[in-house]
Amino acid sequence: MRQISCELFSNTLKSLLFETQYFIPEDVLENIKECYINESDSISRDVLNNILQNAKLSAATKLPLCQDTGIPQIFLELGSYVYLNFNLEKTVKNVVNIVYNEEKLRSSCVSDPLIRKNNLHCYSLHVDIVDNESLKVSVLIRGGGSENMSKTEMLLPGTTADEIKNFIVDNVINMLPYTCAPVIVGVGIGGTFEQSSLLAKKALLRNIGQRNQEKFYSMLEDMIKQNVNLKGCGALGLGGRVSVLDVFIETKPTHIATLPVSIVLQCHSVRKASKVI
């Protein structure tokens, strides 16, 4: 049994929270640069250039990539042979508060969803148990715009792959004008109602171009991406060749009478980072 200390975990989470606010991952940056080079629409090229300049300035000045510093979505893959000698929930809450206060990041949450008062920092924490002796920590920052552009639908179990493709394409196109395109699309298919939405968010942790290992789903990812981009929504919905940088699908076994499908959009400032300890 391997023990991971509170100090090691806290320092790792701190560094990931810091990194995600100021640095767009290299795979995303390179993809946006490629989109800029290949874009023929002058307005879209200007938007893509501004996105790249914003990323450059954020990294240099340590000013957040976006004024909406969002809710950290923290995903842990905890090895079954790993022992944590500390209270995980309290430690995560403490680290999030420390980073957001020290970096003067915006308090984007309210203490009550209806009364809407007492701004504070919050987070979501999800733990999966895996068969190894390590701990993988992943952070995904979701702003309000991206989080609002999410949908879960319980489809009929007999829905065909082509119908699912059209369902995803239609919904992504409808949501694009309300988020900061070009986006990454995460899709969760199967599991239970709540599992499908988590699958969609976890899908966003993949690198650009990293296809689903199942050929059936990798082809579906490519088809959805091509179909959406053919609509010409473009950067910030102002027209252009690229509305979607990539599409990632994750799946789980599901009940014979259900077919949950979840879709989440992640804006161009893809704030994600992972580390194994």
KEKEDREN-312652 format. One record per residue (C-alpha): residue in one letter; x, z, y. Coordinates in Angstrom, 1 decimal. Example, Ala and Ser with C-alpha at 12.3 -4.5 7.8 and 13.67 -1.06 7.14 Angstrom:
BEGIN
pt residu=A&c1=12.3&c3=7.8&c2=-4.5 .
pt residu=S&c1=13.7&c3=7.1&c2=-1.1 .
//
This chain:
BEGIN
pt residu=M&c1=0.0&c3=0.0&c2=0.0 .
pt residu=R&c1=1.4&c3=-1.1&c2=3.4 .
pt residu=Q&c1=0.8&c3=1.0&c2=6.4 .
pt residu=I&c1=0.4&c3=-0.5&c2=9.9 .
pt residu=S&c1=0.8&c3=1.8&c2=12.8 .
pt residu=C&c1=-1.5&c3=2.2&c2=15.8 .
pt residu=E&c1=1.4&c3=1.2&c2=18.1 .
pt residu=L&c1=2.2&c3=-2.0&c2=16.2 .
pt residu=F&c1=-1.5&c3=-3.0&c2=16.2 .
pt residu=S&c1=-2.0&c3=-2.1&c2=19.8 .
pt residu=N&c1=1.0&c3=-4.0&c2=21.1 .
pt residu=T&c1=0.0&c3=-7.0&c2=19.1 .
pt residu=L&c1=-3.6&c3=-7.0&c2=20.5 .
pt residu=K&c1=-2.3&c3=-6.4&c2=24.0 .
pt residu=S&c1=0.0&c3=-9.4&c2=23.8 .
pt residu=L&c1=-2.8&c3=-11.7&c2=22.5 .
pt residu=L&c1=-5.2&c3=-10.5&c2=25.1 .
pt residu=F&c1=-2.6&c3=-11.2&c2=27.8 .
pt residu=E&c1=-1.7&c3=-14.6&c2=26.4 .
pt residu=T&c1=-5.3&c3=-15.9&c2=26.1 .
pt residu=Q&c1=-6.0&c3=-15.2&c2=29.8 .
pt residu=Y&c1=-3.1&c3=-17.2&c2=31.2 .
pt residu=F&c1=-2.0&c3=-19.8&c2=28.6 .
pt residu=I&c1=-3.9&c3=-22.7&c2=27.1 .
pt residu=P&c1=-2.6&c3=-23.3&c2=23.5 .
pt residu=E&c1=-0.1&c3=-26.2&c2=23.3 .
pt residu=D&c1=-2.3&c3=-28.2&c2=20.8 .
pt residu=V&c1=-5.1&c3=-28.2&c2=23.4 .
pt residu=L&c1=-2.9&c3=-29.0&c2=26.3 .
pt residu=E&c1=-1.3&c3=-32.0&c2=24.5 .
pt residu=N&c1=-4.7&c3=-33.3&c2=23.6 .
pt residu=I&c1=-6.0&c3=-33.1&c2=27.2 .
pt residu=K&c1=-2.8&c3=-34.9&c2=28.4 .
pt residu=E&c1=-3.5&c3=-37.6&c2=25.9 .
pt residu=C&c1=-7.1&c3=-37.9&c2=27.1 .
pt residu=Y&c1=-5.8&c3=-38.1&c2=30.7 .
pt residu=I&c1=-3.5&c3=-41.0&c2=29.8 .
pt residu=N&c1=-6.2&c3=-42.9&c2=27.9 .
pt residu=E&c1=-9.0&c3=-42.3&c2=30.4 .
pt residu=S&c1=-10.1&c3=-45.3&c2=32.4 .
pt residu=D&c1=-12.7&c3=-43.6&c2=34.6 .
pt residu=S&c1=-11.1&c3=-42.5&c2=37.9 .
pt residu=I&c1=-13.3&c3=-39.5&c2=38.4 .
pt residu=S&c1=-12.8&c3=-38.2&c2=34.9 .
pt residu=R&c1=-9.0&c3=-38.8&c2=35.2 .
pt residu=D&c1=-9.0&c3=-36.7&c2=38.4 .
pt residu=V&c1=-10.9&c3=-33.9&c2=36.6 .
pt residu=L&c1=-8.6&c3=-33.9&c2=33.7 .
pt residu=N&c1=-5.6&c3=-33.8&c2=36.0 .
pt residu=N&c1=-7.1&c3=-30.8&c2=37.8 .
pt residu=I&c1=-7.6&c3=-29.1&c2=34.4 .
pt residu=L&c1=-3.9&c3=-29.7&c2=33.6 .
pt residu=Q&c1=-2.8&c3=-28.5&c2=37.0 .
pt residu=N&c1=-4.9&c3=-25.3&c2=36.7 .
pt residu=A&c1=-3.3&c3=-24.6&c2=33.4 .
pt residu=K&c1=0.2&c3=-25.0&c2=34.9 .
pt residu=L&c1=-0.6&c3=-22.8&c2=37.8 .
pt residu=S&c1=-2.2&c3=-20.1&c2=35.7 .
pt residu=A&c1=0.9&c3=-19.9&c2=33.4 .
pt residu=A&c1=3.3&c3=-19.8&c2=36.4 .
pt residu=T&c1=1.4&c3=-17.3&c2=38.6 .
pt residu=K&c1=-0.3&c3=-15.2&c2=35.9 .
pt residu=L&c1=-3.7&c3=-15.8&c2=37.6 .
pt residu=P&c1=-6.5&c3=-16.2&c2=35.0 .
pt residu=L&c1=-7.4&c3=-19.6&c2=33.7 .
pt residu=C&c1=-11.0&c3=-19.0&c2=34.8 .
pt residu=Q&c1=-12.7&c3=-16.4&c2=37.1 .
pt residu=D&c1=-14.9&c3=-15.6&c2=34.1 .
pt residu=T&c1=-12.5&c3=-13.5&c2=32.0 .
pt residu=G&c1=-15.2&c3=-13.3&c2=29.4 .
pt residu=I&c1=-15.7&c3=-11.2&c2=26.3 .
pt residu=P&c1=-12.8&c3=-11.0&c2=23.9 .
pt residu=Q&c1=-14.0&c3=-11.9&c2=20.4 .
pt residu=I&c1=-11.6&c3=-10.2&c2=18.1 .
pt residu=F&c1=-11.3&c3=-11.3&c2=14.5 .
pt residu=L&c1=-9.2&c3=-9.4&c2=11.9 .
pt residu=E&c1=-8.2&c3=-10.5&c2=8.5 .
pt residu=L&c1=-7.3&c3=-7.2&c2=6.9 .
pt residu=G&c1=-5.3&c3=-7.2&c2=3.7 .
pt residu=S&c1=-6.8&c3=-5.1&c2=0.9 .
pt residu=Y&c1=-3.4&c3=-3.6&c2=0.4 .
pt residu=V&c1=-3.0&c3=-2.5&c2=4.1 .
pt residu=Y&c1=-3.7&c3=1.0&c2=5.4 .
pt residu=L&c1=-4.5&c3=1.6&c2=9.0 .
pt residu=N&c1=-3.7&c3=5.2&c2=10.0 .
pt residu=F&c1=-5.9&c3=5.2&c2=13.2 .
pt residu=N&c1=-9.5&c3=4.7&c2=14.3 .
pt residu=L&c1=-9.8&c3=0.9&c2=14.6 .
pt residu=E&c1=-12.9&c3=0.8&c2=16.9 .
pt residu=K&c1=-11.6&c3=3.3&c2=19.4 .
pt residu=T&c1=-8.1&c3=1.7&c2=19.5 .
pt residu=V&c1=-9.6&c3=-1.8&c2=20.2 .
pt residu=K&c1=-11.8&c3=-0.4&c2=22.9 .
pt residu=N&c1=-8.9&c3=1.4&c2=24.5 .
pt residu=V&c1=-6.6&c3=-1.7&c2=24.4 .
pt residu=V&c1=-9.2&c3=-3.9&c2=25.9 .
pt residu=N&c1=-9.8&c3=-1.5&c2=28.7 .
pt residu=I&c1=-6.1&c3=-1.1&c2=29.4 .
pt residu=V&c1=-5.4&c3=-4.8&c2=29.5 .
pt residu=Y&c1=-8.4&c3=-5.7&c2=31.6 .
pt residu=N&c1=-7.7&c3=-2.8&c2=34.1 .
pt residu=E&c1=-3.9&c3=-3.4&c2=34.3 .
pt residu=E&c1=-4.4&c3=-7.2&c2=34.8 .
pt residu=K&c1=-7.3&c3=-6.6&c2=37.2 .
pt residu=L&c1=-9.5&c3=-8.9&c2=35.1 .
pt residu=R&c1=-13.2&c3=-9.2&c2=36.0 .
pt residu=S&c1=-15.7&c3=-6.7&c2=34.5 .
pt residu=S&c1=-18.1&c3=-9.3&c2=33.1 .
pt residu=C&c1=-20.4&c3=-7.1&c2=31.1 .
pt residu=V&c1=-23.3&c3=-4.8&c2=31.9 .
pt residu=S&c1=-24.1&c3=-1.6&c2=30.1 .
pt residu=D&c1=-27.7&c3=-2.5&c2=29.4 .
pt residu=P&c1=-29.0&c3=-6.0&c2=28.8 .
pt residu=L&c1=-32.2&c3=-5.6&c2=30.7 .
pt residu=I&c1=-31.5&c3=-3.0&c2=33.3 .
pt residu=R&c1=-28.4&c3=-4.9&c2=34.2 .
pt residu=K&c1=-26.2&c3=-2.3&c2=35.8 .
pt residu=N&c1=-22.8&c3=-0.6&c2=35.4 .
pt residu=N&c1=-20.4&c3=-3.4&c2=35.0 .
pt residu=L&c1=-17.8&c3=-2.7&c2=32.3 .
pt residu=H&c1=-15.4&c3=-4.4&c2=29.9 .
pt residu=C&c1=-16.7&c3=-5.1&c2=26.4 .
pt residu=Y&c1=-15.7&c3=-6.9&c2=23.3 .
pt residu=S&c1=-16.8&c3=-7.9&c2=19.8 .
pt residu=L&c1=-14.9&c3=-7.0&c2=16.7 .
pt residu=H&c1=-15.3&c3=-8.6&c2=13.2 .
pt residu=V&c1=-13.2&c3=-7.6&c2=10.2 .
pt residu=D&c1=-12.8&c3=-9.6&c2=6.9 .
pt residu=I&c1=-11.0&c3=-8.1&c2=3.9 .
pt residu=V&c1=-8.6&c3=-10.5&c2=2.3 .
pt residu=D&c1=-6.3&c3=-10.3&c2=-0.7 .
pt residu=N&c1=-2.8&c3=-9.7&c2=0.8 .
pt residu=E&c1=-0.6&c3=-7.2&c2=2.5 .
pt residu=S&c1=-0.8&c3=-8.4&c2=6.1 .
pt residu=L&c1=-3.1&c3=-8.2&c2=9.1 .
pt residu=K&c1=-4.0&c3=-11.3&c2=11.0 .
pt residu=V&c1=-5.3&c3=-10.6&c2=14.5 .
pt residu=S&c1=-7.1&c3=-13.4&c2=16.3 .
pt residu=V&c1=-8.5&c3=-13.3&c2=19.8 .
pt residu=L&c1=-11.0&c3=-15.8&c2=21.3 .
pt residu=I&c1=-12.2&c3=-15.3&c2=24.9 .
pt residu=R&c1=-15.7&c3=-16.5&c2=25.5 .
pt residu=G&c1=-17.1&c3=-16.8&c2=29.0 .
pt residu=G&c1=-20.7&c3=-16.7&c2=29.9 .
pt residu=G&c1=-21.0&c3=-20.5&c2=30.2 .
pt residu=S&c1=-19.6&c3=-21.2&c2=26.8 .
pt residu=E&c1=-21.6&c3=-18.3&c2=25.2 .
pt residu=N&c1=-24.8&c3=-19.6&c2=26.7 .
pt residu=M&c1=-24.2&c3=-23.0&c2=25.1 .
pt residu=S&c1=-24.9&c3=-21.8&c2=21.6 .
pt residu=K&c1=-27.7&c3=-22.5&c2=19.2 .
pt residu=T&c1=-28.7&c3=-21.4&c2=15.7 .
pt residu=E&c1=-31.5&c3=-23.1&c2=13.8 .
pt residu=M&c1=-32.9&c3=-22.4&c2=10.4 .
pt residu=L&c1=-33.3&c3=-25.9&c2=9.0 .
pt residu=L&c1=-35.3&c3=-26.9&c2=5.9 .
pt residu=P&c1=-33.0&c3=-26.7&c2=2.7 .
pt residu=G&c1=-33.8&c3=-30.4&c2=2.0 .
pt residu=T&c1=-32.3&c3=-31.6&c2=5.3 .
pt residu=T&c1=-29.9&c3=-34.4&c2=4.7 .
pt residu=A&c1=-26.3&c3=-34.6&c2=6.0 .
pt residu=D&c1=-27.3&c3=-37.4&c2=8.3 .
pt residu=E&c1=-30.1&c3=-35.4&c2=9.7 .
pt residu=I&c1=-27.8&c3=-32.4&c2=10.3 .
pt residu=K&c1=-25.3&c3=-34.8&c2=12.0 .
pt residu=N&c1=-28.0&c3=-36.0&c2=14.3 .
pt residu=F&c1=-29.2&c3=-32.4&c2=15.0 .
pt residu=I&c1=-25.7&c3=-31.4&c2=16.0 .
pt residu=V&c1=-25.0&c3=-34.5&c2=18.1 .
pt residu=D&c1=-28.4&c3=-34.2&c2=20.0 .
pt residu=N&c1=-27.9&c3=-30.5&c2=20.7 .
pt residu=V&c1=-24.3&c3=-30.9&c2=21.9 .
pt residu=I&c1=-25.3&c3=-33.7&c2=24.2 .
pt residu=N&c1=-28.1&c3=-31.6&c2=25.7 .
pt residu=M&c1=-25.8&c3=-28.7&c2=26.2 .
pt residu=L&c1=-22.8&c3=-30.6&c2=27.6 .
pt residu=P&c1=-24.0&c3=-30.7&c2=31.3 .
pt residu=Y&c1=-24.2&c3=-26.9&c2=31.3 .
pt residu=T&c1=-20.6&c3=-26.2&c2=30.3 .
pt residu=C&c1=-17.1&c3=-27.3&c2=31.3 .
pt residu=A&c1=-16.4&c3=-30.5&c2=29.3 .
pt residu=P&c1=-14.4&c3=-31.7&c2=27.6 .
pt residu=V&c1=-15.3&c3=-29.0&c2=25.0 .
pt residu=I&c1=-14.5&c3=-28.1&c2=21.4 .
pt residu=V&c1=-17.5&c3=-27.8&c2=19.1 .
pt residu=G&c1=-17.7&c3=-25.1&c2=16.5 .
pt residu=V&c1=-20.3&c3=-25.5&c2=13.7 .
pt residu=G&c1=-21.3&c3=-23.0&c2=11.1 .
pt residu=I&c1=-23.4&c3=-24.2&c2=8.1 .
pt residu=G&c1=-24.7&c3=-21.9&c2=5.5 .
pt residu=G&c1=-24.4&c3=-18.2&c2=4.9 .
pt residu=T&c1=-27.1&c3=-16.0&c2=6.4 .
pt residu=F&c1=-28.6&c3=-16.3&c2=9.9 .
pt residu=E&c1=-25.8&c3=-14.2&c2=11.5 .
pt residu=Q&c1=-23.0&c3=-15.5&c2=9.3 .
pt residu=S&c1=-23.6&c3=-19.1&c2=10.4 .
pt residu=S&c1=-22.9&c3=-18.1&c2=14.1 .
pt residu=L&c1=-19.8&c3=-16.2&c2=13.2 .
pt residu=L&c1=-18.6&c3=-19.2&c2=11.1 .
pt residu=A&c1=-19.1&c3=-21.4&c2=14.2 .
pt residu=K&c1=-17.0&c3=-19.1&c2=16.4 .
pt residu=K&c1=-14.3&c3=-18.8&c2=13.8 .
pt residu=A&c1=-14.1&c3=-22.6&c2=13.5 .
pt residu=L&c1=-12.9&c3=-22.6&c2=17.2 .
pt residu=L&c1=-9.7&c3=-20.9&c2=16.1 .
pt residu=R&c1=-8.5&c3=-24.0&c2=14.4 .
pt residu=N&c1=-5.9&c3=-26.3&c2=16.0 .
pt residu=I&c1=-6.8&c3=-29.7&c2=17.4 .
pt residu=G&c1=-6.9&c3=-32.3&c2=14.6 .
pt residu=Q&c1=-7.0&c3=-29.7&c2=11.8 .
pt residu=R&c1=-9.7&c3=-31.0&c2=9.6 .
pt residu=N&c1=-11.9&c3=-29.2&c2=7.1 .
pt residu=Q&c1=-10.2&c3=-29.3&c2=3.7 .
pt residu=E&c1=-13.3&c3=-30.8&c2=2.1 .
pt residu=K&c1=-13.4&c3=-34.5&c2=2.7 .
pt residu=F&c1=-17.2&c3=-34.6&c2=3.0 .
pt residu=Y&c1=-17.0&c3=-32.1&c2=6.0 .
pt residu=S&c1=-13.9&c3=-33.6&c2=7.5 .
pt residu=M&c1=-15.7&c3=-37.0&c2=7.7 .
pt residu=L&c1=-18.7&c3=-35.3&c2=9.2 .
pt residu=E&c1=-16.5&c3=-33.7&c2=11.9 .
pt residu=D&c1=-15.1&c3=-37.1&c2=12.8 .
pt residu=M&c1=-18.5&c3=-38.7&c2=12.9 .
pt residu=I&c1=-20.0&c3=-36.0&c2=15.2 .
pt residu=K&c1=-17.0&c3=-36.3&c2=17.5 .
pt residu=Q&c1=-17.3&c3=-40.1&c2=17.7 .
pt residu=N&c1=-21.0&c3=-40.0&c2=18.2 .
pt residu=V&c1=-20.9&c3=-37.5&c2=21.1 .
pt residu=N&c1=-18.0&c3=-39.3&c2=22.8 .
pt residu=L&c1=-19.8&c3=-42.6&c2=22.7 .
pt residu=K&c1=-22.5&c3=-41.2&c2=25.0 .
pt residu=G&c1=-20.0&c3=-41.2&c2=27.9 .
pt residu=C&c1=-20.8&c3=-37.8&c2=29.3 .
pt residu=G&c1=-17.1&c3=-37.3&c2=30.1 .
pt residu=A&c1=-15.2&c3=-34.5&c2=31.9 .
pt residu=L&c1=-17.5&c3=-32.0&c2=33.6 .
pt residu=G&c1=-20.4&c3=-34.4&c2=32.8 .
pt residu=L&c1=-19.2&c3=-36.9&c2=35.5 .
pt residu=G&c1=-18.7&c3=-39.8&c2=33.0 .
pt residu=G&c1=-15.8&c3=-40.9&c2=31.0 .
pt residu=R&c1=-14.5&c3=-41.5&c2=27.5 .
pt residu=V&c1=-14.0&c3=-37.9&c2=26.3 .
pt residu=S&c1=-16.6&c3=-35.3&c2=26.2 .
pt residu=V&c1=-15.5&c3=-33.5&c2=23.0 .
pt residu=L&c1=-11.8&c3=-32.8&c2=22.2 .
pt residu=D&c1=-12.7&c3=-31.9&c2=18.6 .
pt residu=V&c1=-15.3&c3=-30.7&c2=16.2 .
pt residu=F&c1=-14.7&c3=-28.0&c2=13.5 .
pt residu=I&c1=-17.1&c3=-27.2&c2=10.7 .
pt residu=E&c1=-17.0&c3=-24.1&c2=8.6 .
pt residu=T&c1=-19.4&c3=-23.4&c2=5.6 .
pt residu=K&c1=-20.6&c3=-20.6&c2=3.3 .
pt residu=P&c1=-22.8&c3=-20.4&c2=0.3 .
pt residu=T&c1=-26.4&c3=-19.9&c2=1.3 .
pt residu=H&c1=-29.8&c3=-19.0&c2=-0.3 .
pt residu=I&c1=-31.6&c3=-21.9&c2=-2.0 .
pt residu=A&c1=-34.5&c3=-21.6&c2=0.5 .
pt residu=T&c1=-32.4&c3=-21.6&c2=3.7 .
pt residu=L&c1=-30.1&c3=-23.8&c2=5.6 .
pt residu=P&c1=-28.8&c3=-22.1&c2=8.8 .
pt residu=V&c1=-26.8&c3=-24.2&c2=11.2 .
pt residu=S&c1=-25.1&c3=-22.8&c2=14.3 .
pt residu=I&c1=-23.4&c3=-24.7&c2=17.1 .
pt residu=V&c1=-21.2&c3=-23.2&c2=19.8 .
pt residu=L&c1=-19.3&c3=-25.0&c2=22.6 .
pt residu=Q&c1=-16.0&c3=-23.9&c2=23.9 .
pt residu=C&c1=-15.0&c3=-25.1&c2=27.4 .
pt residu=H&c1=-11.7&c3=-27.0&c2=28.1 .
pt residu=S&c1=-9.9&c3=-23.7&c2=28.8 .
pt residu=V&c1=-9.7&c3=-22.8&c2=25.2 .
pt residu=R&c1=-8.5&c3=-19.2&c2=25.3 .
pt residu=K&c1=-7.4&c3=-18.3&c2=21.8 .
pt residu=A&c1=-4.4&c3=-16.9&c2=20.0 .
pt residu=S&c1=-3.5&c3=-15.4&c2=16.6 .
pt residu=K&c1=-0.7&c3=-13.4&c2=15.1 .
pt residu=V&c1=0.0&c3=-12.0&c2=11.6 .
pt residu=I&c1=1.6&c3=-8.6&c2=11.4 .
//
